[in-house]
Amino acid sequence: MFFTRLILATLLLNLCAPLAGAQTRGGTAVIAVPSDPGHLNPAITTSAPVQQIAASLFNGLVSLDETGAPQPDLAQSWTITPDGLRVTFTLVPDARWHDGQPVTAEDVKFSFESLLFRFHARTRAGLAPAVEGIDAPDPHTVVFRMRRPHAPLLRQVDVLEAPILPRHIYGEGDASQHPANLRPVGSGPFRFENYRKDDTVVLVRNETYFKPALPHLDRLVFRVIPDANTQIQALLAGEVDYVVRVTPGDVRRLQNRGVTMVDTRGGAGGSNCIMTVGFNLERPLFADLRVRRAIAVAMDRQQMLDLVLFGRGRVAEAPISSGIPWAHLPGALAAHPFDAALANRLLDEAGRPRGPNGERFSIDMFMYATFTRYAELMRQQLAHVGIALRVRFVDAAGLADAVFARRDFDTTLISYCNGLDPAIGVRRMYDSANIGRVPFSNAAAYRNEEVDRLFTAAGATVDETQRGEQYRAAQRILAAELPYWWLVEAVLTTAWRNNFEGFAPWSGQFAERAQRLR
């Protein structure tokens, strides 16, 4: 009798239960991020830790789909004149900031002119030189008056490249130290709830979002977990639901473990990323090309690909990523193969002889702690030619301060993301006008008038074939002068538990459409 009642009860439960895989509104997604962001203003930095969190608080004029095609966001439509010199955006009429104030064309004008064109490395270097002025003729119309056509414009006004911030909040005070950077007010699918440094950032659903069916989730909890192994253990234990970046060594570990994994060439922080060593050319040691070249050829980049990325990527062939094939220059770096004997000869020629214990000199390198395995290999490889590498692990704020503000560094290791077009993510690294306090811009303090001219000309050219030739000409100069050393192109892998769907890891608003499954 007992078993009969048990069977009947089980049948009733199955009949009443929702269909497997049914979606439900609500729930929390816990996201593991590897570093504390330091602040939550994505208009003044291209730092991945900031964008991974803060992009969900804001919107751009457009969003980009998985192919990179623009879709409506704050702008419901746009028109471009045939000569490319006037671009008009029509804003959605009912977008509001999280404090209830309407989003207007004046907010857009302010965001570009006072924030993005001053502080956002990619937008400052790529878009700002092409814009003559921005007009706001009425609350819902924004007009960009262009000095010249700018081919990637629509790909450079999404939330990662150009987040729109409220003028009534940020219009007064120093943007880099503004109190709202720690308690941001946005217009995006989630609004700010709290931030505990080195611990968590909590965002909650924006109930008045101008896309009324979104978001589906109640809240996002970002947990700062610097150790990659700890992140994976937490994912498998169900303590976190989403890992922003899975190390190549952990991909196999997660297979068939109730986890969805997606490879992308980009996401929050940028796309088509190249792990890059930046030399501080303002230091006398690195003013000598022989020293820079010696360090480059002393590094076994294939070993980095094999041991750090487990083959998931490729050795960099050129200063511009192979993910932008029309601008890429295959074999541009072929003149600098791994060759420790050549490195030793170059250092001898540069007047840097070995000491009694085989040492030549030591250098400091600033980087994120997540790049530990690169650090270990570079330390070993450079030691073979008498260079002692001292690694300084810092968070995003520390890197921005040491490298870009105080410029108190020898070298740095940065994942420089090229974007979908060289005008978006590449020019910032080499533009002589982009040297200064702007984070994640021209770390090397590199100056070359011809490179500046070629990047300007390419940005103003509409024909892709002509643009590609101009970018390849610039790369030939860069490959000869080596202001940086380009290591490997990485494949970016994101993972989440199978009881979620709808995540868009290629987008800044990665959780806008995500939902929990029953």
N, C-alpha and C positions, 0 to 999 in steps of 0.2 A: 504494500500500500504506500509506504514511504517513497519507494522508487517511482511509483506511478505518479504521485503528486509532484515529485521532482521533475520528471519528464514533462508533465503538463505545464509546470511553472516555466521551465526552460523554453518551451514552445511559445508561450505567451510573451515572454521577454523578447524572443527573436522577432515575433510578429510586430511588437510595439516599437522595436528599436529602429532608428533611421537606417537608411541604406548605407552600406559600407562606402567610405570615402565621401559621405555627404559633408557639405561645407556648413560652417556655423559662423555667425558674426560674434566677435568678441575674442577674448583670450589675450594672453601675453606671450610675446616672443622675447627670449633672452639671447642677446647677441654678444659673443666674445670678441673683444677688440684688444690688440696687442699693446696699446700704449695709451696713457692718459692724454686727452686732447690739449689740455692747458687752457683752452678757451673754446667758445662755440660760435665764433664769427667766421663763416666761410668766405666772406667777401675780402678779407685781408690776408689770406694765406691760401696756398694750394696744398697744405699739409694733409696727408691722407688721414691721420687720426682725427683731425677736425672734421673733414668732409664726410668721413664714414658715419659720423653721428649727426652733425649739424645740417647736412643736406636734407634730412627728413623734416626739418623745421621750416624750410623755405621753398620757394619756387623760382624758376627762371622764366623768361619770356616763352621759351619752348621747352619741351622735353625731347629726349632722343630715344628712339626705339632700339631694338637689339642690332639693327643694321646701321644705326647712326643717322637715320632719317628723322627730320624734325617733325614733332607733333605739337598740337596746341597745349599750352600750360597757362601762364598768366595772360598770354596773348591768344585770343581765339582765332585770329587770322592776321595775315601780313601781306604786303605787296612790295615789289621791288621794281623801280623804273628800269626801262630797257638798258640805260647806260650804267646801272648799278650804283648811282650816286644818291639815291633817295630811297630809304627803306622805312615803310610805315607799318607800325604794329597797332592793332586794335585790341585793347584789353578786355577781358571778361568783365561784365558790369557789376558782378556781385561778390568779387573777392574781397575779403576783409583780413586785417591783421588779427592776431590772437587776442588783442585787447579791444577788438570791436571796431576800430577805425577802418575806413575804406582804403583799399589799395588804389593808388592813383598814378597817373602818368608822372606827376612830380616825384613820386617815390622812385620810379624807374630812372628818371633823369638824375636824381641825387645819387642813386646807387652807383651808376656808371661814372659820373663826373667826380664825385667826392670820395668814393671808396675803391671801386674796381680799377679805375684807371690810375690810381695812386698806389694801391697796395697788393692787388692780385697779380702775381708774377706773369701768368700766362695771358690774362686779358690786357694787362698794361703793355706787354711787349708785342702782342699779336694784333689786338683790335684797336687800341687807343691811337696809334699813329695814323690809322686809316680814317678816323672819325673827325670831321671838322666841327660838328656841334650836334647837340640833341635838343629837340624842341618838344614841348608838351602843350599843344594848342588847345586841348580840352582834357578833362580828367581821364578819358579813356583812349587817348590817342598819343602815341609816341613816334616821333620822326627822327631818324638818324640821317644827318646830312654828311655824306662821305667825301673825303678828299679824293678818293680813288676807289674803284671797285675793290671789294674784299671778298674773295671767293668763299672762304669758310664761315662767313658771318653767322648764318643760321645754326651752324654747329658750335658756335662760340657764345651762345646766349642761353644755354641751359643752366640748370641749378648748380652744376659743378664748375662751370666756367664763369657764370655771371648770376649768382644769387641776388635777388632783389630784396633790399632791406628797407624798413620804415624810416622815412625822413624825420617824422615827429619824435622818434626815439634817438636816432643817431645823428641828428642834425647839429647837435651841440656837443663839444668836448672832443678829446683825442680818441680817434677810432681804435687805435692800438691798445688803449688803456680804458676803454669805455666800460662802465659797470654792467651794461647790457650784454657784454661779451660773455658774462657768466650767468646771465638770466635772460636769454634772448627772446625777442618777440618776432615771430615770423608769420607767414601766411599758409604754411605747408600743411600736409596731412596730419602731422603730430605737433603738439605744443609742449613746451618745456614744463617739467614738474620739479626736478631737483638734480643737483650735481654734487657728488662727493668725490673730491680729488683722489685719484689713484684707486678708485673703488667702482662707482657706478654713475651713470647718467640715466635718468628716467624721463621718457617722453610719453604723453598720453594722447589719445585720439582727439583730434580737432572736430568737435561736434558741429561746428559751423563752416566746415570746409566747403569751398565753392564747387567741388565735385561731390554732390550730395550722397552718392552711393559709396564713397570711399572716405577713409580707409576702413578695412574690415576688422582689424585688430584693435583691442582696447589700449594696449600700451606696448612700448618697446623699452626693455631694460638692457642697457649696454654695460657689460661687466669688463673691467680692465683686468686682463689675464696675460701678463707678458710672456709667460713660458708656453711655447707651442705644444709641448707634450701635455701640459695641464689642460690646455684648451680642448685637445682631442679627448682626453679622459672625461672631461666634463660633458662633452657632446655625447659620447657613448653612454654615459650614466644618466643622460636626460637632464642634467643640471643647466646646460645651455642648449639652445635650439638651433643656433646659426653661428658659424665660424667664418669671419670675413675672409681670411686667407689661410688656406691649408698648405703646409709645407709639402714640397714634392715627395719627401720621404714618408709622409703620412697618408698619401693618396691610396696606396695599396692596403694600408691598415684599415681604411674605412670601407673598403669594398665589401658588399653583401652584409652590411651591419645596420641596415635600416636607415641609411643616410643617402640623400641625393647630393651628387657632386656635379658642378658645372664649371667648365673651363671658359675663361673669357680673356680677352686681350686688354680689358680695362674695367673701370668701375670708379668708386669714390677714390679720389686722388689722381685719377687720370687713366689713360690707356696707352697701349704700345710702349710699355716701360722698359728702359735699359738700365741695368745696374752700372753706375758710372762713378769713377774716381775723379774728383775735382782737385786740381792743383791750385794753390793760392799763388797766383803769378806776382803778387805784390811782395812775396818773400824772395830775397836774393837767390836762395837755393834753387827755386823753381823758375826763375827767370832764364835759367840755362836749359835750352832745349835738350841737350845731351842727358841731363839728369832726368827730365820728364820721360824721355824715350827709354832710358835705362830702366826706370821703374816699370814702364809699360811692357817691355820685352822680358823682364824678369818674372812676370806673372803668367802662370800657366792657366789660361782661361778655359781650356778644354777640361782640365781637372776641376775647375769650379762648376762647369756644367754637369760633369759626371757625379761629383761628390756632394754638391750643394743642391743642385736642381734635379739630380737623378735622371738626367737626360731630357727633362721636360722644359724645353726651350731651345736656344741655339746660341753659339758664340756670336757676339756682335761683329758684323762685317763692316759697319759704317756708322757715322754719327747719327743718321736718321734710321729709324726702325724699319725692318723688312715688312712690318705690318702696314706701311704706307708705300706699296711697291712702286708707284709711279714717281716717287721722289727719292727712293732708296738708291744707293750706289754700291752694288755688290763688289766686294773685294777692295773697298777703299782703304782698309786697314791691313792689307796683305803685306805691305812693306815693313810691318812691325810684328813679325812672328815671335813666338816664345823662344828665347835664346839667351840663356844665362851667361854664356861666354861673351856674347855681344854686349850684354848689360855691364859686365865687368870692364870691358874695353872702353865703353862710353864713359863710365865713371872715372876710370884712370885718365882719360883725355880731358875730363872736366875738372881735373885737379882734386879729386876726392879719393885719395889712396887709402888702402886698408891700414888699420892700426896694428899694434903688436898682437892683438887677439883676433885679428881678421875683421874688425869692425871698421865701417866708413863713417856713418853718421846715423842719427836717429830722427824719426819724424812722428808727429802726432796725427792721428786720423780720427775724426769725429763721425759717429754713425749711430743708428738706432740699435738697441740691444737685439732686435730680431735678426740682425745681420751677423750674428756671432760666428756662424760657420764660414762666412766669407772672411771675417777677421782672422780666424785661425789659419786658413790657407794662405792668405796674403802675408801674415807674419812669418810663416815657414818659408814661403817662396822668396821674400825679400831678404830674409836672414842668409840665404845662400849666396847673396851678392854683397853681404856686409851691411845691410840696412836694417836697423832695429825699428820695428813698427810698434808704437805705443798707441793702443786703441782707447778712445774716450767714448764710452757709451752715454748717450744723452737722450732725453725725450724730445718731442717736436719743438717745444719752446726753447729748450737748451740748444738744439741744433740751429734754430733760427737766430738765436742770440749770438752764439759763438762764431758761426760761419758768415751770416749775412749782416748782422748789426755791428758787432765789435770787430769782426774779421780777424779774430785771434785764433788762427788755426794754420796748420801746414797743408793737410789734405782732408778730404771728406769723402764718404761713400754715400751716394744718394740714388734712389730709384727715380731717375728722371723720366717722366711719362711724356711721350711725344704727342699724345692726342690723336685725333682723327686726321689732322692736317699739320704740316710743319709750322704753319703760322700760329697754331694754337699752343703747342707744347714745346717746340724746338727753339724758336727764335729767342725766347726769354733767356736761354743759356748762353747766348753769344752776343746779344745786342749790347753795344757799349753804353747805350742810354739806360740799360737795366742793371747798372752796377750801383749798389748802395744798400739801403736798409730793407729792400723788398725781399721777403723770404722766398727761397726756392727759385731764385732767378739765376743771374750770372755769378755763380759761386767763384769761378776762376778769376773774375775781374778781367776778362779777355776783351781786347780791343783790336779790331781790324776793320778799317774803313771799307775795304772791298767786300768783306763778309756782310757788314751792315747794308751795303748797297744791294747785294744780291738778295738778301732776305726781304728788303723793302720792295725790290722789283718783283720778286716772286709773289709777295702778298698782294700786289696790285695787278697781277696778270690773271686773266680769266682762263685762258687756254691752258689746260693741264699739262700738255706736252711741253710748252714753253716754261711753265713753272717748274716742271721736273728738271729741265736742263739747268735752270738757275740754282735750284737746290743742290744738284750734283756738283756744280762748279764750286759752291760754297763748301761742300764736303771735301773736295780735293784740297782746299786750303786748310781746313780743320784737321784733316788727316796728316798733313805735313807739319802743322804747328803744334798739335797735341796739347791744347789747353786742358783737355780732359783725357781720360782713358776709359773707353767703353768696353765693358766686360761681357755681359751676357743679356740676352733678351729672355725674359721669364714668361712662362705661361701662368696665369693667375687662376687658382682654383678656389671656389667657394663651396661650402657644404652646409646642409641643413637637414634636420630630422624629417623623416617621411610623413609625419603628421602635420606638415605644413605644405602649402603650395602657393604659387603666385609670386614668389620672390623674383626680383629683377636685379641680379648682382652687377650688371653692366651700367646701372643707373644710380644716380645719387639718391633718388627716392626709391630705394630698393624694396621698401616694405609697403609702399602705397597701396598695392593691390594684393598683398599677401594675406592669406587666411589660414586659420587652423581647421584641420579636418576632425570630425567627431571620431 
